[in-house]
Amino acid sequence: RPPPAASAPPLRSRAPAHRIAFGMPCLVSLYDCLRAWNNPASIAHKPWNKNSLDVHEYYYEKFLSAPIRPPSAVASSRASPWAASSSKPRGSFKVCVCGGAGGIGQPLCMLMAQNPHVSELSIFDLTLAMVPAEGVAADLAHIEKRCKVKGYAIDKDDRPVDKLEECLTGCHLVLVPAGMPRRPGMTRADLLGVNAGIAQRIVEACAKFCPNAVLGLIVNPVNSVVPAMCELY
């Protein structure tokens, strides 16, 4: 960028400061920014007088005069928040994923098994699921984490409140990615009639075996199922 003409008066003498700020672009070119970031010494010298700097040149100078941190300091400042708390004692939470063998439940179980604050993970699904819950638990057990994983399965006609005492007892968090998807021709009322019954049976079991747990319902239609389960709970 060529320096301003020597005969040109200082910019601030030509217009008030507020008119300069709002009437002229105060942007530094992307090329100059990248060049300054990679090699600030190459353009640190200004050939013109500081008294005649306009607005965007002022901020340009501030950008160049900022202290340059070494890459190691930048990397440490962008470290994961988990790194700062790695020295603290980790939590010992028990989590249950009801419907953990489904398309949403499987990756959700993997995320829970990798969480350093989860010490025990229960995976529950029906025996008619395409992937058995015990198989998902066996796969996640190979992850080199402190989490203990166990699978549970019941038949479609069994009530969770009668079969899931071991699965739900002591849980701090229960995630429910359960229910059937909306099929062509189904109304929201039809979908609610099916999925509300599924959620109801799980919520009843949670109220008996882990009444202090946090329940996360991922059951459609969510805006109808969640208020209904709150009244039931």
N, C-alpha and C positions, 0 to 999 in steps of 0.2 A: 504494500500500500504506500503510495508516494506521500511524502510529508506535505503539509499544507503550505500554500504559497507564503513567502516571507512578508509580502505586503498586506496580507489579510489580517485584519484586526482580530483580537481575541474574541472567541465566540460568545462568551458571557457578556461582552460589552455591546453585542448587537441585539440581544433579546433577553428578557427576564428568565430566571432559572426555571420557573414553572412552564413557560412556553417551550423551552428547550426540552424538558422532560417529556412533555406530551406531544410536541409537534415534530420531533425527529426520532428516527429509529435509534435505539440504544443497544444494538446487537453487535456482537463480535463474530466475525466470520468463523464458520466451523473449521475451516482449514487452519486459521491462525490458532484457534484453541487447541487443535490436535498437535500442531507443531510446537506450541508452548508446552503442552503436556509431555511430549516425547523428548524435547530438547529445549528447555526454557532458556538456556544460556545463549542460544543462537539469535534470539530476538529480544533479549533483555535490554539492549541499548536502544534508547530513543533518540533519534536525530533532531527532534524538535523540542522547544522549550516547554517545561511543565506548566508554565503560567498560561499557555494558550491551549491547554488540553480541553477538548469538548467533553460532553457527558459520557459517551460510550468509550472514549479514550481513558477517562478517569477510572471506570470500572475495569477496563483492560489492564491498566497499571496495577490495580488492586489484585487482579487475578495473577499477574506475574510476580508480585511481591509476596504472595502467600507462601508460607514455608512448604518446601517439598519434602514429603515423607518418603522414606525408603519403602520398597515393595513389601518388605516383611511387616512393617507397621500397618500398611494398608490392609494386608491380608488378615492381620490379627484383629483389626477393627471391624472386619466383615465376618468374623467367625460366627458359627452357629450359636444361638442362645443356649443350646444344651451344653456347649463346651464350658461355659462359665459356671454351670451348676454341676459339672461332672464330679467335683470334689465333695459335693453335698450328698448326704444319704438319699438314695433313691426310694421312691414310694413302693408300696407292696399292695397294689390294687388288684382285685379280682374283677374280671370283665367277662360277661357272657354275651355272645352273639346268637340271637334266636333267628334262624334262617341263614346260618353261616355257610351252607353248602350251595347257595344260589349265586347268581351272577354278580350281585352287589355284596353279598355276605362274604365270599371268598377273599376278595382284596381287602375288605374291611377287617377280616380276621388277621390277614398278614400284617396290616398296619398296627393292629393291637399287639400282635406277637413281637413286633420289632420295637415297640415303645419301651423305653427303659424303666418306666414307672409301673408297668404291668407285670406282676409276678405269676399270675394264674389266669388262664384263658379257657373258658368253656364254650364249646361250639355245639349248638343244638339245631337239629333239623328233623324232618320226617323221614321215615324209612323209604318212602316212595320217591325221594329226591334222586335226580339223575346221578349226582355225585354224593356218596355217603359222607356223613359228618365225620365219621371215624377216619376216612381217607384224607379229608382236609386236615384233621388234627395230626395225622401221621406225617403229612408233608411238612407242616409248619414246625413239627418237633425237630426237624433237621436244622432249623435256623439256630445259629450259635448265639443264643440269647438266654437270659436267665428265666424266661417265661416258661411255665409248665402248661402244656396244652393237652386238653382231653375232649373227646367227642361224645355226644349223646344223641340217641335217635329213639323216637317213639312212633307208634303206628298212628294213622290218620284219625282213628276213632278213640285213641287214648286221650285223656285229659292231662295237660301239663301239670296241673296242681297235684295229680296223683303220682306222677312219674319223674318230676324234675327237682326233687328236694336236694339231692347232691349237687346237681348242676347249678342251682340258683342260690343256695345257702352261702351267705357271706359275700355276695356280689356288691361291688360299689357302683358299677355301671352296667346297664343292660341295654344293648342295642338290638333293635327289632327291624331288620330289613326283610320283612315277611309279607305274605299276601300274594295274590295273583294279579297279573297285569290286566289292564283294561283291553278287552277284545272287541273286534268290530261288532257293532250292533248293541253293545252294552251301554246303558246309561250310567250316570254317576250314582244313582240310587241302587242300581243292580250291583255295581262294584262295592258300594258301601255295605250292602247286605252281606256280601261274602267276606270282605276283609275285616269288617268290624267284629265278626264272630271269631276270626283268627286272632286278632289283637286282644279281644276280651279274654280269651282263655290264657294267653300269656300274661296279661296284666293281673289276672286273678292269682296266678302262681307267684308272680313277683310280690304281690301284696302279702302273701303268706310267708314266703321264704326269705325275701330281702326287702322289707318294707322301707328301708332307708336308702335304697339304691336310687340312682338317677336313671330314668328310662328315656331312651331316645327312640321314638317311633318313626320308622320310615315306611309307612303303610299308606297307600293311596285309597281314597282321597284324603290327604293329610289334614286339610282344613276342616274335615268333618270327623275323622277318626280321633284326632288328638283331643278336641273338646269332649267328645263322648267318653273317652277313656279317663279323662280327668274327673268327670262326674262319677264314674264307676270306682276309681281308685279312692 
